[in-house]
């Protein structure tokens, strides 16, 4: 299993990407939540709202997931692929059934 942590400008983008990923069977589930991003830009510290999209998926789908994301946005964002060390059996069974059978569709 892999989890992707993706930052986006707003919830509308995150929701559109979520639906697209689920329709293409590239994810079993997503989570969207608002955050505040604090960062340094051109010598100044800035703060602004941002949205995080968490994508729960199988290993080996990074290229396809990034392609879907970039169909919806044109700016540079953060996409991190995180390794999951342990997962409950029931969730893994659901993930495998939903995402694996959709690979290549």
Buried (B, 14 or more C-beta within 10 A) or exposed (E): BBBBEBBBBEBEBBBBBBEBBBEBBBBBBBEBEEEEEEEEEEEEEEEEEBBBBBBBBBEEBEEBBBEBBEEBBEEEBEBEBEEEEEEEEEEBEBBEEBBEEBEEE
